[in-house]
Amino acid sequence: MLFLASIILFGANYHGIPAGLVESIQYHESRGHIFAESRAGAMGLMQVMPRFRDRRLPKWSLWLPSVNVHEGTRILSRWRRRAPDWKHAIMAYNAGNIGLRNRSTRARGYAVLVLRRWRKTDPAGYRRAVR
């Protein structure tokens, strides 16, 4: 677990995302399973859709935990720049532009679960970020 925590910490710090939030998203996306794959084709710990990866990376590299977390946090940081708050950024990470426009009930529920876990596992980081 220390291995995974260090990867999450590095990816979060590199992209300016709170580490507790990245851990919470990773938990809800894959429960820590490196080779998790969704029916929609999302891959790895952060369930990154291959079409959103950096095109310089081969698709198979999303199975590498460090690459997957790096790409997931990069995508989340882009959504955060477009979103008014963390809740909308998390919704967009889950459902794209539909989540960003607050039109997806599933994305709203996902964001609530992620924020709840983040608040529970990292209360100080949560308070600093949502001010």
C-alpha positions as CSV (number, residue, x, y, z in Angstrom):
1,M,0.0,0.0,0.0
2,L,3.0,2.3,0.6
3,F,3.8,1.9,-3.1
4,L,0.4,3.1,-4.2
5,A,0.4,6.0,-1.7
6,S,3.7,7.3,-3.0
7,I,2.4,7.2,-6.6
8,I,-0.8,9.0,-5.6
9,L,1.2,11.6,-3.6
10,F,3.6,12.3,-6.5
11,G,0.8,12.6,-9.1
12,A,-1.3,14.8,-6.9
13,N,1.6,17.1,-6.1
14,Y,2.8,17.3,-9.7
15,H,-0.6,18.5,-10.9
16,G,-1.6,20.5,-7.8
17,I,-4.5,18.2,-6.8
18,P,-5.1,17.3,-3.1
19,A,-3.7,13.8,-2.4
20,G,-6.7,12.9,-0.4
21,L,-9.0,13.7,-3.3
22,V,-6.9,11.6,-5.7
23,E,-6.9,8.7,-3.2
24,S,-10.7,9.0,-2.9
25,I,-11.2,9.0,-6.6
26,Q,-8.9,6.0,-7.0
27,Y,-10.8,4.1,-4.3
28,H,-14.2,4.7,-6.0
29,E,-12.9,4.0,-9.5
30,S,-11.0,0.8,-8.9
31,R,-10.7,-0.1,-5.2
32,G,-7.0,-0.2,-5.7
33,H,-7.0,-2.9,-8.4
34,I,-4.3,-2.0,-10.9
35,F,-5.9,-4.0,-13.7
36,A,-9.5,-2.8,-13.3
37,E,-11.3,-2.2,-16.6
38,S,-14.8,-0.9,-17.0
39,R,-17.4,-2.0,-19.6
40,A,-16.8,1.4,-21.2
41,G,-13.1,0.7,-21.6
42,A,-11.7,2.8,-18.8
43,M,-8.4,1.4,-17.5
44,G,-6.4,1.1,-14.3
45,L,-6.5,2.7,-10.9
46,M,-8.1,6.0,-11.9
47,Q,-10.1,4.4,-14.7
48,V,-8.7,6.6,-17.4
49,M,-10.4,6.4,-20.8
50,P,-7.7,5.6,-23.4
51,R,-9.0,8.4,-25.7
52,F,-8.1,11.0,-23.1
53,R,-4.6,9.9,-22.5
54,D,-1.6,11.8,-23.7
55,R,-1.3,10.7,-27.3
56,R,2.5,10.2,-26.9
57,L,1.7,7.3,-24.6
58,P,0.8,3.9,-25.9
59,K,-2.6,2.6,-24.7
60,W,-1.0,-0.3,-22.8
61,S,0.9,2.2,-20.6
62,L,-2.3,3.0,-18.7
63,W,-1.9,-0.4,-17.0
64,L,1.2,1.0,-15.2
65,P,0.1,2.5,-11.9
66,S,2.4,5.6,-12.1
67,V,1.3,6.4,-15.6
68,N,-2.4,5.9,-14.8
69,V,-2.4,8.1,-11.8
70,H,-0.4,10.7,-13.6
71,E,-2.8,10.8,-16.5
72,G,-5.9,10.7,-14.2
73,T,-4.6,13.6,-12.1
74,R,-3.7,15.5,-15.3
75,I,-7.3,15.0,-16.6
76,L,-8.7,16.0,-13.2
77,S,-6.6,19.2,-13.1
78,R,-7.9,20.2,-16.5
79,W,-11.5,19.7,-15.4
80,R,-10.8,21.7,-12.2
81,R,-9.6,24.7,-14.3
82,R,-12.9,24.6,-16.1
83,A,-15.2,23.9,-13.1
84,P,-16.4,26.3,-10.5
85,D,-15.6,24.0,-7.6
86,W,-14.2,20.5,-6.7
87,K,-17.7,18.9,-6.9
88,H,-18.2,19.9,-10.5
89,A,-14.6,18.9,-11.4
90,I,-15.3,15.5,-9.9
91,M,-18.6,15.2,-11.8
92,A,-16.8,16.1,-15.0
93,Y,-14.1,13.6,-14.3
94,N,-16.9,11.0,-14.1
95,A,-19.2,12.1,-16.9
96,G,-17.4,14.7,-19.0
97,N,-19.1,17.9,-20.1
98,I,-22.5,16.5,-19.0
99,G,-21.1,16.3,-15.4
100,L,-19.6,19.7,-15.7
101,R,-23.0,21.2,-16.6
102,N,-24.6,19.4,-13.6
103,R,-27.0,17.3,-15.8
104,S,-26.1,13.8,-14.7
105,T,-27.7,12.3,-11.6
106,R,-25.1,9.5,-11.6
107,A,-22.2,12.0,-11.7
108,R,-23.7,14.0,-8.8
109,G,-24.0,10.8,-6.7
110,Y,-20.4,9.9,-7.6
111,A,-19.2,13.3,-6.6
112,V,-21.0,13.1,-3.2
113,L,-19.4,9.7,-2.5
114,V,-15.9,10.9,-3.5
115,L,-16.2,14.1,-1.4
116,R,-17.6,12.1,1.6
117,R,-14.6,9.7,1.5
118,W,-12.2,12.6,1.1
119,R,-13.7,14.4,4.1
120,K,-13.5,11.2,6.2
121,T,-9.9,10.1,5.3
122,D,-8.3,13.6,5.0
123,P,-10.4,16.1,7.0
124,A,-7.6,18.8,7.1
125,G,-6.9,18.6,3.4
126,Y,-10.6,18.6,2.6
127,R,-11.1,21.8,4.7
128,R,-8.2,23.6,3.1
129,A,-9.3,22.7,-0.4
130,V,-13.1,23.5,-0.2
131,R,-12.8,26.9,1.5
